[in-house]
Amino acid sequence: MKLISPIDHRSEVEPLLQAGADELYGGYIPAAWQQRFGLLASINQRTFAGAQIDSFTDLEQIVSVCREHQRDFALTLNSPFYSDSQLPLLIDYVAEAVSAGVNSVILADLGLLRVLKAQFPALLFHASTLAHLGNSAAIHFYQQQGIDRVILPRHLNVAEMEAIIRQVPDVDIDAFLLVGKCPNTEGFCTFHHSSHDKVWPCEIEYCIEPVDKESTALKEAISKQQSWSQTDRRHGCGLCAIPALLKAGVAGLKLVGRGAPLLRKVKNLQLAGEFLTLAESAPSFSEYQKEALSAHQRHFGIGCSENVCYYPEFHSRG
């Protein structure tokens, strides 16, 4: 199982690889895009400069170092859709990236996938969670358009992931782990993440008023949504689920954190690597989970919360 880490700067590549990353992912905004569309219409779902590789030269160097270490790098082009006026710039952008040695792209826009697959057939294409491929039929359809790999949406449980993997054995499936947990379904989210203090709309307390009579399920959903204003999504975890994710056949664990400090990325990788090893040697799940809960307390300085548990079906066992 691969450990997949974000990267934002050329200076981060060696520390991240040394910390155990099997693959890095990130993106940068070319000058032509910045001049026409700016950061608010980001090419890769990040609206602040700290989550962008600084330049094409830095991208070349990151890819070169990854190749030296026989590790992979994936370029992020994961906005849910692009306009017709943006498409020529995207094609030029990918052509330039390919010239730098990039052989893998993360995307969500189906139209962009079809265009790039026709023009760059040797590239590997990953379906971002923004594509919201939550069942095997959706994955089969994207596979027909050229997708080789899929990052599953955050809301799926491990049993659902395992069922999907059985139906699409020739597509690599990745799952999220550590930080960045969100209360919303990302593929359907229309919030704009552009706040300078990086406090996103889902973290702000607000009141939901249904237009019709409240059901019990709706009341529960409203209560849980309101609780997110007291929850730190940066404490997202999922360590308890690693043994089950291994058994399910998940190909990679994708760590969140584009724009985060290097030390946080390194510590997340080290923690994930430690528990990936432990998952293969622990005498029982109860012993494994005991260690995972203790590690969460040490790593984040707070006990585990169901809100930020990527796989809450395991949280209830704690």
C-alpha positions, -999 to 999 in steps of 0.1 A, spaced: 0 0 0 14 34 -10 17 64 12 8 95 -9 18 130 4 11 166 -7 40 188 -17 41 226 -21 78 235 -24 110 222 -40 127 222 -6 102 196 7 108 168 -17 138 151 0 123 153 36 90 139 24 106 110 5 128 103 35 97 103 58 82 75 37 63 90 9 59 66 -20 42 93 -41 39 131 -40 11 152 -55 8 190 -60 4 217 -86 14 252 -96 -3 281 -114 14 292 -146 18 329 -153 -7 328 -182 -34 314 -160 -27 338 -131 -29 368 -154 -62 357 -170 -80 340 -141 -61 346 -109 -61 324 -77 -98 326 -71 -104 306 -102 -76 282 -93 -63 256 -117 -62 230 -90 -87 238 -62 -63 258 -40 -69 295 -38 -38 305 -18 -2 307 -29 12 286 -1 -5 255 -15 12 260 -49 46 249 -62 64 281 -69 74 277 -106 78 253 -135 115 251 -127 106 239 -92 82 213 -107 109 200 -129 133 196 -100 106 178 -79 99 154 -106 136 148 -112 143 140 -76 112 117 -75 126 98 -105 160 95 -89 144 78 -59 121 58 -81 90 75 -66 60 90 -84 46 125 -87 10 134 -97 0 168 -110 -32 183 -96 -58 196 -121 -88 187 -99 -113 215 -102 -147 200 -108 -151 218 -142 -133 243 -165 -147 267 -190 -142 265 -228 -119 296 -225 -97 278 -201 -92 246 -221 -64 258 -244 -43 270 -214 -49 236 -197 -36 217 -227 -5 239 -229 -1 235 -192 -2 197 -194 21 196 -224 47 217 -205 43 193 -174 49 163 -196 80 179 -210 92 181 -173 87 144 -168 52 144 -153 34 111 -162 4 113 -139 -25 138 -135 -53 140 -109 -85 155 -123 -123 155 -120 -137 172 -151 -149 145 -175 -145 167 -205 -109 175 -196 -102 138 -191 -114 130 -226 -95 158 -242 -62 150 -224 -66 112 -229 -68 119 -267 -38 142 -267 -16 125 -241 -24 88 -242 7 78 -223 -4 98 -192 -19 80 -162 -51 97 -150 -64 97 -114 -101 106 -107 -101 131 -79 -126 129 -51 -141 160 -67 -153 136 -95 -174 119 -68 -171 84 -80 -190 67 -52 -199 34 -68 -185 8 -93 -208 19 -122 -194 54 -120 -159 41 -119 -165 18 -149 -178 48 -169 -148 69 -161 -125 40 -168 -140 38 -203 -130 75 -207 -94 68 -196 -92 68 -158 -66 44 -144 -70 52 -107 -96 66 -83 -96 85 -50 -128 75 -34 -151 102 -17 -146 108 20 -181 97 31 -177 60 21 -171 34 48 -146 6 44 -172 -21 36 -185 1 7 -149 6 -5 -143 -31 -4 -174 -39 -24 -164 -13 -50 -128 -27 -52 -142 -62 -59 -162 -48 -89 -133 -29 -104 -102 -51 -98 -83 -35 -127 -85 1 -113 -63 12 -84 -83 26 -55 -70 51 -30 -85 63 3 -80 93 25 -61 93 58 -50 120 83 -62 156 85 -86 176 63 -118 157 72 -148 176 59 -185 174 70 -197 179 34 -196 157 4 -168 172 -16 -180 164 -51 -213 183 -43 -198 212 -22 -203 247 -36 -185 266 -8 -156 288 -19 -124 281 1 -107 315 -3 -105 329 33 -70 343 41 -72 328 76 -80 294 61 -112 290 82 -136 274 57 -174 278 55 -180 243 69 -162 253 102 -183 284 108 -213 281 131 -246 287 112 -282 277 116 -301 255 92 -338 260 89 -357 233 69 -385 245 47 -406 215 56 -413 195 87 -382 182 103 -376 144 103 -355 126 129 -328 120 104 -328 157 94 -326 168 130 -296 146 135 -279 159 104 -285 195 115 -271 188 150 -240 172 135 -234 200 111 -237 226 139 -212 206 160 -185 212 133 -180 248 145 -164 232 177 -144 206 157 -110 210 142 -110 193 108 -72 193 108 -75 165 134 -89 142 108 -76 107 114 -84 72 102 -56 52 117 -79 26 132 -91 16 98 -57 8 82 -59 -30 89 -94 -31 72 -82 -9 43 -53 -33 37 -77 -62 37 -101 -44 14 -73 -40 -12 -69 -3 -11 -39 6 -32 -29 39 -15 -34 60 16 -37 97 5 -27 122 32 -43 156 30 -24 189 36 -16 210 6 -5 243 20 4 228 54 38 233 70 65 208 60 69 195 96 32 186 98 35 167 65 65 148 77 50 139 110 18 127 93 38 105 69 58 90 98 26 83 118 9 67 88 40 46 81 43 35 117 7 22 117 9 7 83 37 -15 97 18 -21 129 -13 -32 110 7 -61 96 21 -73 129 -4 -64 157 -17 -95 175 -53 -83 175 -74 -54 164 -81 -43 199 -44 -40 206 -39 -22 174 -67 3 181 -55 9 216 -22 21 200 -39 41 174 -61 60 198 -31 67 220 -11 80 189 -40 103 180 -39 118 214 -1 124 212 -2 136 176 -30 161 179 -30 168 216 -67 158 219 -88 127 220 -104 113 189 -138 127 178 -163 110 156 -166 141 135 -130 139 123 -128 101 121 -125 92 85 -140 58 92 -165 64 121 -176 27 120 -143 20 138 -146 50 161 -177 33 177 -156 3 187 -132 24 207 
